[in-house]
Amino acid sequence: MVSISSRTRGQRLALALSLVGIAIAASAQSPVPGGLTAERSSGLSHPAAPAAVQRFVRAALSDRIAANDFPDHSLLRSEDPIIIRSEMPAARAALTQAALPTGRRFALMSVEDLQVYADRVRRPVYFIAVDTPEIDGDRGQVWLGVEVVAPRPGWVSLCCCRGGARFERSGADTWQFVDWYLLECH
């Protein structure tokens, strides 16, 4: 697999534009910015990830957000709610509300809805990108990072930093962070 960082700007733009069309969902605790709610949803272009993966992603996000330890987390300080991209393009799967952590306000948004939101608020919108979650017995790993979408005439930028986070299961759905691997910035 070719990493995003090795792609040209044109290839990154083409990839970003191909991600359009995933459902928008809101956490049960709060509406999505701009009044969008869970009732507004379009069909998923990828199937929802299995329930076990949704729970793993929720645990991984909860752990790393609480620790303030994931690539470029400081870019999210002014975001309320914290937006999580619903698409996991490399995994060819989508996150659902089951993947949303608790404790703060979170919302799922598709790339298309992120662009609409950035255009409406007329500023760059930073969001958490999650991809390639894998569970192998009592070990799990997932790519986490922060990306940004700029208001038009800008484009979705696959920027910033991301890294692979490794976890070990210590209970039914309890995951403990082990380490980061392959941190990359582009």
N, CA and C atoms as an extended XYZ file, in Angstrom:
558
Properties=species:S:1:pos:R:3:atomname:S:1:resname:S:1:resid:I:1 pbc="F F F"
N         0.836       -1.174        0.000 N   MET     1
C         0.000        0.000        0.000 CA  MET     1
C         0.881        1.236        0.000 C   MET     1
N         0.534        2.205       -0.821 N   VAL     2
C         1.272        3.459       -0.889 CA  VAL     2
C         0.758        4.368        0.207 C   VAL     2
N         1.651        4.962        0.992 N   SER     3
C         1.208        5.851        2.061 CA  SER     3
C         0.788        7.182        1.467 C   SER     3
N        -0.106        7.862        2.154 N   ILE     4
C        -0.616        9.140        1.687 CA  ILE     4
C         0.514       10.144        1.531 C   ILE     4
N         1.510       10.072        2.420 N   SER     5
C         2.587       11.051        2.373 CA  SER     5
C         3.416       10.945        1.106 C   SER     5
N         3.380        9.808        0.413 N   SER     6
C         4.177        9.661       -0.799 CA  SER     6
C         3.403       10.070       -2.053 C   SER     6
N         2.159       10.475       -1.887 N   ARG     7
C         1.350       10.856       -3.032 CA  ARG     7
C         1.553       12.325       -3.374 C   ARG     7
N         1.320       12.653       -4.625 N   THR     8
C         1.408       14.038       -5.056 CA  THR     8
C         0.188       14.799       -4.565 C   THR     8
N         0.259       16.124       -4.602 N   ARG     9
C        -0.876       16.945       -4.182 CA  ARG     9
C        -2.113       16.598       -5.008 C   ARG     9
N        -1.948       16.396       -6.307 N   GLY    10
C        -3.073       16.037       -7.171 CA  GLY    10
C        -3.679       14.701       -6.788 C   GLY    10
N        -2.840       13.728       -6.457 N   GLN    11
C        -3.347       12.425       -6.032 CA  GLN    11
C        -4.082       12.545       -4.701 C   GLN    11
N        -3.558       13.364       -3.791 N   ARG    12
C        -4.246       13.549       -2.509 CA  ARG    12
C        -5.600       14.204       -2.722 C   ARG    12
N        -5.678       15.195       -3.628 N   LEU    13
C        -6.943       15.857       -3.922 CA  LEU    13
C        -7.918       14.857       -4.526 C   LEU    13
N        -7.465       14.058       -5.467 N   ALA    14
C        -8.337       13.058       -6.083 CA  ALA    14
C        -8.846       12.071       -5.039 C   ALA    14
N        -7.967       11.637       -4.129 N   LEU    15
C        -8.375       10.731       -3.068 CA  LEU    15
C        -9.413       11.392       -2.169 C   LEU    15
N        -9.168       12.633       -1.783 N   ALA    16
C       -10.096       13.345       -0.912 CA  ALA    16
C       -11.458       13.486       -1.573 C   ALA    16
N       -11.477       13.833       -2.852 N   LEU    17
C       -12.738       14.003       -3.549 CA  LEU    17
C       -13.480       12.689       -3.724 C   LEU    17
N       -12.764       11.584       -3.747 N   SER    18
C       -13.413       10.278       -3.893 CA  SER    18
C       -14.078        9.820       -2.598 C   SER    18
N       -13.813       10.493       -1.493 N   LEU    19
C       -14.359       10.099       -0.195 CA  LEU    19
C       -15.740       10.681        0.086 C   LEU    19
N       -16.276       11.462       -0.843 N   VAL    20
C       -17.526       12.180       -0.629 CA  VAL    20
C       -18.710       11.210       -0.573 C   VAL    20
N       -19.704       11.522        0.239 N   GLY    21
C       -20.958       10.790        0.194 CA  GLY    21
C       -21.247        9.851        1.345 C   GLY    21
N       -20.553        9.964        2.455 N   ILE    22
C       -20.810        9.094        3.600 CA  ILE    22
C       -21.814        9.784        4.539 C   ILE    22
N       -22.500        9.011        5.312 N   ALA    23
C       -23.538        9.550        6.193 CA  ALA    23
C       -22.976       10.468        7.263 C   ALA    23
N       -23.825       11.412        7.684 N   ILE    24
C       -23.485       12.265        8.821 CA  ILE    24
C       -24.297       11.762       10.005 C   ILE    24
N       -23.680       11.729       11.137 N   ALA    25
C       -24.388       11.297       12.330 CA  ALA    25
C       -23.911       12.141       13.487 C   ALA    25
N       -24.754       12.267       14.478 N   ALA    26
C       -24.382       13.056       15.648 CA  ALA    26
C       -24.402       12.165       16.873 C   ALA    26
N       -23.602       12.522       17.856 N   SER    27
C       -23.643       11.758       19.095 CA  SER    27
C       -24.973       12.029       19.775 C   SER    27
N       -25.386       11.110       20.603 N   ALA    28
C       -26.663       11.257       21.278 CA  ALA    28
C       -26.659       12.451       22.216 C   ALA    28
N       -25.476       12.882       22.653 N   GLN    29
C       -25.397       13.973       23.607 CA  GLN    29
C       -25.538       15.347       22.961 C   GLN    29
N       -25.241       15.486       21.657 N   SER    30
C       -25.205       16.831       21.102 CA  SER    30
C       -25.476       16.839       19.617 C   SER    30
N       -26.003       17.974       19.128 N   PRO    31
C       -26.198       18.099       17.693 CA  PRO    31
C       -24.878       18.372       16.996 C   PRO    31
N       -24.857       18.094       15.708 N   VAL    32
C       -23.703       18.416       14.880 CA  VAL    32
C       -23.712       19.919       14.651 C   VAL    32
N       -22.553       20.556       14.436 N   PRO    33
C       -22.512       21.995       14.202 CA  PRO    33
C       -23.486       22.414       13.121 C   PRO    33
N       -24.034       23.605       13.291 N   GLY    34
C       -24.911       24.149       12.274 CA  GLY    34
C       -26.302       23.553       12.298 C   GLY    34
N       -26.658       22.843       13.359 N   GLY    35
C       -27.999       22.320       13.480 CA  GLY    35
C       -28.235       20.997       12.766 C   GLY    35
N       -27.235       20.418       12.155 N   LEU    36
C       -27.415       19.126       11.520 CA  LEU    36
C       -27.597       18.080       12.604 C   LEU    36
N       -28.477       17.155       12.388 N   THR    37
C       -28.742       16.144       13.410 CA  THR    37
C       -28.625       14.751       12.822 C   THR    37
N       -28.741       13.773       13.686 N   ALA    38
C       -28.634       12.381       13.252 CA  ALA    38
C       -29.735       12.010       12.267 C   ALA    38
N       -30.852       12.748       12.273 N   GLU    39
C       -31.923       12.442       11.343 CA  GLU    39
C       -31.487       12.673        9.896 C   GLU    39
N       -30.505       13.545        9.682 N   ARG    40
C       -30.021       13.799        8.333 CA  ARG    40
C       -28.929       12.789        8.039 C   ARG    40
N       -29.195       11.890        7.136 N   SER    41
C       -28.157       10.936        6.769 CA  SER    41
C       -28.380       10.465        5.353 C   SER    41
N       -27.285       10.211        4.683 N   SER    42
C       -27.346        9.642        3.351 CA  SER    42
C       -26.814        8.222        3.443 C   SER    42
N       -26.910        7.474        2.372 N   GLY    43
C       -26.431        6.098        2.387 CA  GLY    43
C       -24.925        6.033        2.559 C   GLY    43
N       -24.460        5.018        3.218 N   LEU    44
C       -23.030        4.830        3.404 CA  LEU    44
C       -22.424        4.287        2.122 C   LEU    44
N       -21.297        4.855        1.685 N   SER    45
C       -20.646        4.328        0.499 CA  SER    45
C       -19.822        3.092        0.839 C   SER    45
N       -19.456        2.944        2.106 N   HIS    46
C       -18.807        1.739        2.600 CA  HIS    46
C       -19.706        1.199        3.702 C   HIS    46
N       -19.684       -0.089        3.915 N   PRO    47
C       -20.496       -0.632        5.007 CA  PRO    47
C       -19.954       -0.192        6.361 C   PRO    47
N       -20.828       -0.163        7.327 N   ALA    48
C       -20.389        0.146        8.684 CA  ALA    48
C       -19.432       -0.946        9.152 C   ALA    48
N       -18.386       -0.538        9.842 N   ALA    49
C       -17.443       -1.503       10.415 CA  ALA    49
C       -18.192       -2.370       11.426 C   ALA    49
N       -17.736       -3.598       11.653 N   PRO    50
C       -18.396       -4.476       12.629 CA  PRO    50
C       -18.447       -3.844       14.026 C   PRO    50
N       -19.391       -4.295       14.818 N   ALA    51
C       -19.591       -3.748       16.166 CA  ALA    51
C       -18.327       -3.821       17.013 C   ALA    51
N       -17.578       -4.909       16.916 N   ALA    52
C       -16.346       -5.040       17.716 CA  ALA    52
C       -15.336       -3.969       17.318 C   ALA    52
N       -15.272       -3.644       16.051 N   VAL    53
C       -14.358       -2.591       15.583 CA  VAL    53
C       -14.839       -1.231       16.075 C   VAL    53
N       -16.140       -0.977       16.034 N   GLN    54
C       -16.688        0.291       16.539 CA  GLN    54
C       -16.319        0.464       18.015 C   GLN    54
N       -16.466       -0.607       18.803 N   ARG    55
C       -16.134       -0.529       20.239 CA  ARG    55
C       -14.632       -0.311       20.436 C   ARG    55
N       -13.809       -0.966       19.631 N   PHE    56
C       -12.357       -0.781       19.728 CA  PHE    56
C       -11.979        0.660       19.397 C   PHE    56
N       -12.536        1.208       18.325 N   VAL    57
C       -12.234        2.592       17.947 CA  VAL    57
C       -12.678        3.548       19.056 C   VAL    57
N       -13.845        3.309       19.622 N   ARG    58
C       -14.319        4.143       20.735 CA  ARG    58
C       -13.336        4.104       21.899 C   ARG    58
N       -12.875        2.909       22.264 N   ALA    59
C       -11.921        2.771       23.367 CA  ALA    59
C       -10.600        3.454       23.034 C   ALA    59
N       -10.114        3.277       21.798 N   ALA    60
C        -8.847        3.885       21.388 CA  ALA    60
C        -8.945        5.407       21.413 C   ALA    60
N       -10.025        5.949       20.842 N   LEU    61
C       -10.205        7.406       20.844 CA  LEU    61
C       -10.340        7.934       22.269 C   LEU    61
N       -11.136        7.265       23.087 N   SER    62
C       -11.319        7.707       24.480 CA  SER    62
C        -9.987        7.761       25.210 C   SER    62
N        -9.186        6.728       25.056 N   ASP    63
C        -7.892        6.644       25.732 CA  ASP    63
C        -6.942        7.742       25.264 C   ASP    63
N        -6.788        7.890       23.969 N   ARG    64
C        -5.812        8.856       23.434 CA  ARG    64
C        -6.272       10.297       23.622 C   ARG    64
N        -7.575       10.562       23.559 N   ILE    65
C        -8.079       11.922       23.800 CA  ILE    65
C        -7.897       12.286       25.274 C   ILE    65
N        -8.226       11.367       26.176 N   ALA    66
C        -8.046       11.627       27.610 CA  ALA    66
C        -6.584       11.885       27.938 C   ALA    66
N        -5.677       11.206       27.252 N   ALA    67
C        -4.241       11.372       27.496 CA  ALA    67
C        -3.650       12.574       26.751 C   ALA    67
N        -4.468       13.237       25.917 N   ASN    68
C        -3.952       14.315       25.050 CA  ASN    68
C        -2.717       13.844       24.299 C   ASN    68
N        -2.789       12.629       23.779 N   ASP    69
C        -1.639       12.021       23.131 CA  ASP    69
C        -2.041       11.338       21.836 C   ASP    69
N        -2.167       12.124       20.788 N   PHE    70
C        -2.247       11.590       19.438 CA  PHE    70
C        -1.775       12.697       18.512 C   PHE    70
N        -1.308       12.327       17.330 N   PRO    71
C        -0.687       13.313       16.437 CA  PRO    71
C        -1.573       14.530       16.175 C   PRO    71
N        -0.996       15.715       16.413 N   ASP    72
C        -1.628       17.015       16.177 CA  ASP    72
C        -2.897       17.274       17.004 C   ASP    72
N        -3.022       16.628       18.145 N   HIS    73
C        -4.212       16.823       18.987 CA  HIS    73
C        -4.417       18.277       19.375 C   HIS    73
N        -3.354       19.055       19.462 N   SER    74
C        -3.487       20.455       19.869 CA  SER    74
C        -4.293       21.282       18.858 C   SER    74
N        -4.404       20.825       17.630 N   LEU    75
C        -5.191       21.549       16.618 CA  LEU    75
C        -6.690       21.489       16.902 C   LEU    75
N        -7.108       20.606       17.791 N   LEU    76
C        -8.532       20.433       18.080 CA  LEU    76
C        -9.025       21.280       19.245 C   LEU    76
N        -8.153       22.032       19.878 N   ARG    77
C        -8.533       22.752       21.105 CA  ARG    77
C        -9.758       23.635       20.941 C   ARG    77
N        -9.918       24.290       19.805 N   SER    78
C       -11.040       25.209       19.628 CA  SER    78
C       -12.257       24.543       18.999 C   SER    78
N       -12.181       23.280       18.658 N   GLU    79
C       -13.304       22.603       18.011 CA  GLU    79
C       -14.312       22.120       19.057 C   GLU    79
N       -15.574       22.491       18.880 N   ASP    80
C       -16.646       22.041       19.751 CA  ASP    80
C       -17.918       21.946       18.931 C   ASP    80
N       -18.392       20.757       18.669 N   PRO    81
C       -17.876       19.487       19.123 CA  PRO    81
C       -16.619       19.089       18.353 C   PRO    81
N       -15.930       18.078       18.851 N   ILE    82
C       -14.809       17.507       18.109 CA  ILE    82
C       -15.416       16.604       17.041 C   ILE    82
N       -15.036       16.860       15.815 N   ILE    83
C       -15.594       16.111       14.693 CA  ILE    83
C       -14.671       14.932       14.357 C   ILE    83
N       -15.281       13.810       14.116 N   ILE    84
C       -14.572       12.603       13.695 CA  ILE    84
C       -15.083       12.251       12.305 C   ILE    84
N       -14.156       12.086       11.360 N   ARG    85
C       -14.554       11.728       10.000 CA  ARG    85
C       -15.171       10.333       10.011 C   ARG    85
N       -16.332       10.207        9.385 N   SER    86
C       -17.018        8.912        9.383 CA  SER    86
C       -16.359        7.897        8.462 C   SER    86
N       -15.716        8.359        7.401 N   GLU    87
C       -15.091        7.434        6.463 CA  GLU    87
C       -13.772        6.898        6.995 C   GLU    87
N       -13.535        5.639        6.718 N   MET    88
C       -12.226        5.019        6.910 CA  MET    88
C       -11.854        4.462        5.532 C   MET    88
N       -11.287        5.321        4.670 N   PRO    89
C       -11.112        4.941        3.268 CA  PRO    89
C       -10.240        3.720        3.031 C   PRO    89
N        -9.122        3.605        3.710 N   ALA    90
C        -8.253        2.447        3.489 CA  ALA    90
C        -8.909        1.159        3.990 C   ALA    90
N        -9.693        1.275        5.045 N   ALA    91
C       -10.396        0.121        5.599 CA  ALA    91
C       -11.656       -0.214        4.801 C   ALA    91
N       -12.067        0.713        3.932 N   ARG    92
C       -13.307        0.556        3.162 CA  ARG    92
C       -14.483        0.268        4.099 C   ARG    92
N       -14.544        1.041        5.168 N   ALA    93
C       -15.595        0.883        6.164 CA  ALA    93
C       -15.929        2.255        6.738 C   ALA    93
N       -17.047        2.309        7.435 N   ALA    94
C       -17.491        3.569        8.026 CA  ALA    94
C       -17.685        3.412        9.527 C   ALA    94
N       -17.441        4.505       10.231 N   LEU    95
C       -17.722        4.566       11.660 CA  LEU    95
C       -19.185        4.931       11.854 C   LEU    95
N       -19.731        4.516       12.985 N   THR    96
C       -21.095        4.874       13.363 CA  THR    96
C       -21.046        5.567       14.721 C   THR    96
N       -22.200        5.941       15.222 N   GLN    97
C       -22.262        6.580       16.532 CA  GLN    97
C       -21.654        5.704       17.625 C   GLN    97
N       -21.651        4.407       17.430 N   ALA    98
C       -21.079        3.487       18.419 CA  ALA    98
C       -19.586        3.724       18.631 C   ALA    98
N       -18.918        4.376       17.681 N   ALA    99
C       -17.479        4.644       17.795 CA  ALA    99
C       -17.188        5.953       18.521 C   ALA    99
N       -18.211        6.745       18.808 N   LEU   100
C       -17.983        8.047       19.443 CA  LEU   100
C       -17.668        7.896       20.926 C   LEU   100
N       -16.578        8.540       21.376 N   PRO   101
C       -16.270        8.535       22.815 CA  PRO   101
C       -17.317        9.347       23.587 C   PRO   101
N       -17.247        9.282       24.893 N   THR   102
C       -18.108       10.095       25.744 CA  THR   102
C       -17.241       11.090       26.500 C   THR   102
N       -17.874       11.983       27.219 N   GLY   103
C       -17.142       12.921       28.066 CA  GLY   103
C       -17.048       14.319       27.477 C   GLY   103
N       -16.919       14.441       26.187 N   ARG   104
C       -16.947       15.724       25.483 CA  ARG   104
C       -17.974       15.596       24.379 C   ARG   104
N       -18.199       16.684       23.688 N   ARG   105
C       -19.119       16.633       22.554 CA  ARG   105
C       -18.353       16.169       21.317 C   ARG   105
N       -18.890       15.136       20.661 N   PHE   106
C       -18.305       14.588       19.451 CA  PHE   106
C       -19.387       14.482       18.392 C   PHE   106
N       -18.977       14.519       17.148 N   ALA   107
C       -19.901       14.334       16.031 CA  ALA   107
C       -19.175       13.622       14.907 C   ALA   107
N       -19.897       12.778       14.184 N   LEU   108
C       -19.381       12.153       12.971 CA  LEU   108
C       -19.823       12.985       11.777 C   LEU   108
N       -18.911       13.191       10.847 N   MET   109
C       -19.272       13.907        9.621 CA  MET   109
C       -18.528       13.277        8.453 C   MET   109
N       -19.200       13.247        7.311 N   SER   110
C       -18.553       12.795        6.083 CA  SER   110
C       -17.653       13.910        5.564 C   SER   110
N       -16.788       13.573        4.642 N   VAL   111
C       -15.924       14.582        4.019 CA  VAL   111
C       -16.784       15.651        3.335 C   VAL   111
N       -17.841       15.221        2.673 N   GLU   112
C       -18.728       16.169        1.997 CA  GLU   112
C       -19.343       17.148        2.999 C   GLU   112
N       -19.839       16.627        4.118 N   ASP   113
C       -20.456       17.493        5.125 CA  ASP   113
C       -19.427       18.359        5.836 C   ASP   113
N       -18.206       17.861        5.978 N   LEU   114
C       -17.131       18.693        6.525 CA  LEU   114
C       -16.887       19.897        5.621 C   LEU   114
N       -16.879       19.686        4.310 N   GLN   115
C       -16.673       20.790        3.369 CA  GLN   115
C       -17.804       21.804        3.464 C   GLN   115
N       -19.038       21.328        3.525 N   VAL   116
C       -20.193       22.222        3.653 CA  VAL   116
C       -20.079       23.042        4.938 C   VAL   116
N       -19.712       22.383        6.023 N   TYR   117
C       -19.565       23.073        7.305 CA  TYR   117
C       -18.452       24.116        7.256 C   TYR   117
N       -17.297       23.772        6.695 N   ALA   118
C       -16.190       24.734        6.576 CA  ALA   118
C       -16.603       25.934        5.722 C   ALA   118
N       -17.331       25.680        4.657 N   ASP   119
C       -17.817       26.784        3.815 CA  ASP   119
C       -18.758       27.688        4.608 C   ASP   119
N       -19.627       27.087        5.421 N   ARG   120
C       -20.608       27.868        6.181 CA  ARG   120
C       -19.944       28.713        7.267 C   ARG   120
N       -18.973       28.145        7.983 N   VAL   121
C       -18.337       28.891        9.073 CA  VAL   121
C       -17.160       29.739        8.581 C   VAL   121
N       -16.764       29.547        7.314 N   ARG   122
C       -15.714       30.339        6.666 CA  ARG   122
C       -14.382       30.298        7.412 C   ARG   122
N       -14.017       29.104        7.811 N   ARG   123
C       -12.717       28.898        8.451 CA  ARG   123
C       -12.334       27.430        8.273 C   ARG   123
N       -11.048       27.132        8.424 N   PRO   124
C       -10.648       25.724        8.379 CA  PRO   124
C       -11.276       24.957        9.545 C   PRO   124
N       -11.657       23.731        9.294 N   VAL   125
C       -12.245       22.873       10.324 CA  VAL   125
C       -11.331       21.663       10.496 C   VAL   125
N       -10.846       21.482       11.708 N   TYR   126
C        -9.969       20.358       12.032 CA  TYR   126
C       -10.819       19.203       12.546 C   TYR   126
N       -10.423       17.995       12.209 N   PHE   127
C       -11.191       16.830       12.606 CA  PHE   127
C       -10.259       15.642       12.815 C   PHE   127
N       -10.750       14.656       13.550 N   ILE   128
C        -9.989       13.436       13.777 CA  ILE   128
C       -10.239       12.471       12.623 C   ILE   128
N        -9.161       11.938       12.088 N   ALA   129
C        -9.244       10.916       11.054 CA  ALA   129
C        -8.829        9.579       11.665 C   ALA   129
N        -9.648        8.585       11.440 N   VAL   130
C        -9.416        7.227       11.944 CA  VAL   130
C        -9.368        6.310       10.727 C   VAL   130
N        -8.444        5.365       10.718 N   ASP   131
C        -8.433        4.418        9.598 CA  ASP   131
C        -7.722        3.127        9.984 C   ASP   131
N        -7.937        2.142        9.202 N   THR   132
C        -7.368        0.792        9.282 CA  THR   132
C        -7.331        0.187       10.690 C   THR   132
N        -8.472        0.193       11.382 N   PRO   133
C        -8.479       -0.501       12.671 CA  PRO   133
C        -8.368       -2.005       12.442 C   PRO   133
N        -7.550       -2.650       13.253 N   GLU   134
C        -7.366       -4.093       13.154 CA  GLU   134
C        -7.374       -4.691       14.547 C   GLU   134
N        -8.072       -5.801       14.681 N   ILE   135
C        -8.088       -6.542       15.941 CA  ILE   135
C        -7.616       -7.951       15.631 C   ILE   135
N        -6.609       -8.391       16.374 N   ASP   136
C        -6.070       -9.740       16.222 CA  ASP   136
C        -5.975      -10.337       17.619 C   ASP   136
N        -7.015      -11.056       18.005 N   GLY   137
C        -7.058      -11.618       19.352 CA  GLY   137
C        -7.124      -10.515       20.387 C   GLY   137
N        -6.093      -10.450       21.252 N   ASP   138
C        -6.046       -9.430       22.297 CA  ASP   138
C        -5.158       -8.253       21.923 C   ASP   138
N        -4.855       -8.110       20.655 N   ARG   139
C        -4.063       -6.977       20.176 CA  ARG   139
C        -4.861       -6.215       19.139 C   ARG   139
N        -4.723       -4.913       19.184 N   GLY   140
C        -5.413       -4.072       18.216 CA  GLY   140
C        -4.530       -2.906       17.820 C   GLY   140
N        -4.764       -2.386       16.634 N   GLN   141
C        -4.049       -1.188       16.194 CA  GLN   141
C        -4.973       -0.384       15.302 C   GLN   141
N        -4.718        0.924       15.272 N   VAL   142
C        -5.539        1.834       14.485 CA  VAL   142
C        -4.725        3.082       14.164 C   VAL   142
N        -4.935        3.646       12.982 N   TRP   143
C        -4.305        4.915       12.612 CA  TRP   143
C        -5.184        6.054       13.101 C   TRP   143
N        -4.578        7.007       13.808 N   LEU   144
C        -5.278        8.189       14.316 CA  LEU   144
C        -4.487        9.430       13.948 C   LEU   144
N        -5.179       10.508       13.676 N   GLY   145
C        -4.518       11.772       13.410 CA  GLY   145
C        -5.532       12.873       13.232 C   GLY   145
N        -5.044       14.063       12.976 N   VAL   146
C        -5.898       15.219       12.754 CA  VAL   146
C        -5.685       15.701       11.328 C   VAL   146
N        -6.780       16.007       10.657 N   GLU   147
C        -6.737       16.560        9.313 CA  GLU   147
C        -7.569       17.832        9.312 C   GLU   147
N        -7.569       18.532        8.192 N   VAL   148
C        -8.275       19.805        8.102 CA  VAL   148
C        -8.950       19.921        6.748 C   VAL   148
N       -10.107       20.550        6.750 N   VAL   149
C       -10.780       20.918        5.504 CA  VAL   149
C       -10.907       22.448        5.523 C   VAL   149
N       -10.522       23.071        4.422 N   ALA   150
C       -10.568       24.530        4.311 CA  ALA   150
C       -11.825       24.948        3.546 C   ALA   150
N       -12.329       26.149        3.833 N   PRO   151
C       -13.478       26.612        3.050 CA  PRO   151
C       -13.092       26.781        1.590 C   PRO   151
N       -14.057       26.557        0.698 N   ARG   152
C       -13.782       26.744       -0.722 CA  ARG   152
C       -13.434       28.191       -0.981 C   ARG   152
N       -12.552       28.474       -1.878 N   PRO   153
C       -12.098       27.633       -2.976 CA  PRO   153
C       -10.958       26.707       -2.586 C   PRO   153
N       -10.787       26.447       -1.314 N   GLY   154
C        -9.752       25.505       -0.870 CA  GLY   154
C       -10.153       24.084       -1.189 C   GLY   154
N        -9.459       23.141       -0.605 N   TRP   155
C        -9.737       21.732       -0.842 CA  TRP   155
C        -9.432       20.963        0.423 C   TRP   155
N        -9.970       19.770        0.513 N   VAL   156
C        -9.688       18.934        1.673 CA  VAL   156
C        -8.201       18.631        1.667 C   VAL   156
N        -7.550       18.957        2.735 N   SER   157
C        -6.115       18.753        2.832 CA  SER   157
C        -5.833       17.525        3.670 C   SER   157
N        -5.173       16.565        3.086 N   LEU   158
C        -4.756       15.397        3.857 CA  LEU   158
C        -3.435       15.759        4.516 C   LEU   158
N        -3.536       16.674        5.455 N   CYS   159
C        -2.331       17.244        6.047 CA  CYS   159
C        -2.108       16.717        7.445 C   CYS   159
N        -1.196       17.324        7.995 N   CYS   160
C        -0.936       17.163        9.410 CA  CYS   160
C        -0.250       15.837        9.687 C   CYS   160
N        -0.431       15.336       10.881 N   CYS   161
C         0.292       14.134       11.289 CA  CYS   161
C        -0.684       13.035       11.670 C   CYS   161
N        -0.203       11.818       11.530 N   ARG   162
C        -0.983       10.657       11.953 CA  ARG   162
C        -0.010        9.588       12.415 C   ARG   162
N        -0.545        8.631       13.123 N   GLY   163
C         0.300        7.547       13.583 CA  GLY   163
C        -0.510        6.313       13.877 C   GLY   163
N         0.164        5.197       13.914 N   GLY   164
C        -0.470        3.943       14.278 CA  GLY   164
C        -0.369        3.758       15.776 C   GLY   164
N        -1.493        3.498       16.405 N   ALA   165
C        -1.534        3.281       17.852 CA  ALA   165
C        -1.799        1.801       18.107 C   ALA   165
N        -0.997        1.210       18.978 N   ARG   166
C        -1.173       -0.196       19.329 CA  ARG   166
C        -1.794       -0.303       20.718 C   ARG   166
N        -2.679       -1.274       20.851 N   PHE   167
C        -3.388       -1.509       22.103 CA  PHE   167
C        -3.387       -3.000       22.414 C   PHE   167
N        -3.563       -3.327       23.707 N   GLU   168
C        -3.760       -4.704       24.129 CA  GLU   168
C        -5.037       -4.775       24.946 C   GLU   168
N        -5.793       -5.833       24.708 N   ARG   169
C        -7.059       -6.021       25.416 CA  ARG   169
C        -6.774       -6.522       26.824 C   ARG   169
N        -7.461       -5.911       27.804 N   SER   170
C        -7.300       -6.355       29.187 CA  SER   170
C        -8.638       -6.748       29.801 C   SER   170
N        -9.652       -6.822       28.997 N   GLY   171
C       -10.991       -7.208       29.434 CA  GLY   171
C       -11.851       -7.326       28.195 C   GLY   171
N       -13.141       -7.562       28.377 N   ALA   172
C       -14.038       -7.764       27.236 CA  ALA   172
C       -13.890       -6.650       26.194 C   ALA   172
N       -14.077       -5.423       26.594 N   ASP   173
C       -13.915       -4.286       25.680 CA  ASP   173
C       -13.000       -3.233       26.273 C   ASP   173
N       -12.073       -3.650       27.104 N   THR   174
C       -11.116       -2.735       27.707 CA  THR   174
C        -9.790       -2.878       26.983 C   THR   174
N        -9.304       -1.768       26.443 N   TRP   175
C        -8.056       -1.757       25.672 CA  TRP   175
C        -7.078       -0.814       26.321 C   TRP   175
N        -5.834       -1.245       26.478 N   GLN   176
C        -4.766       -0.432       27.056 CA  GLN   176
C        -3.791       -0.029       25.959 C   GLN   176
N        -3.455        1.258       25.928 N   PHE   177
C        -2.496        1.761       24.945 CA  PHE   177
C        -1.123        1.142       25.198 C   PHE   177
N        -0.431        0.744       24.126 N   VAL   178
C         0.910        0.171       24.211 CA  VAL   178
C         1.940        1.167       23.695 C   VAL   178
N         1.801        1.577       22.427 N   ASP   179
C         2.766        2.515       21.857 CA  ASP   179
C         2.283        3.036       20.508 C   ASP   179
N         3.036        4.026       20.018 N   TRP   180
C         2.821        4.561       18.673 CA  TRP   180
C         3.858        3.931       17.755 C   TRP   180
N         3.490        3.722       16.503 N   TYR   181
C         4.437        3.255       15.499 CA  TYR   181
C         4.184        4.020       14.202 C   TYR   181
N         5.181        4.148       13.404 N   LEU   182
C         5.092        4.782       12.087 CA  LEU   182
C         4.425        6.154       12.112 C   LEU   182
N         4.865        7.028       13.003 N   LEU   183
C         4.357        8.395       12.985 CA  LEU   183
C         4.824        9.068       11.707 C   LEU   183
N         3.908        9.779       11.039 N   GLU   184
C         4.266       10.463        9.814 CA  GLU   184
C         3.521       11.787        9.724 C   GLU   184
N         4.188       12.763        9.155 N   CYS   185
C         3.600       14.078        8.939 CA  CYS   185
C         3.736       14.427        7.475 C   CYS   185
N         2.747       15.091        6.946 N   HIS   186
C         2.794       15.484        5.543 CA  HIS   186
C         2.223       16.853        5.374 C   HIS   186
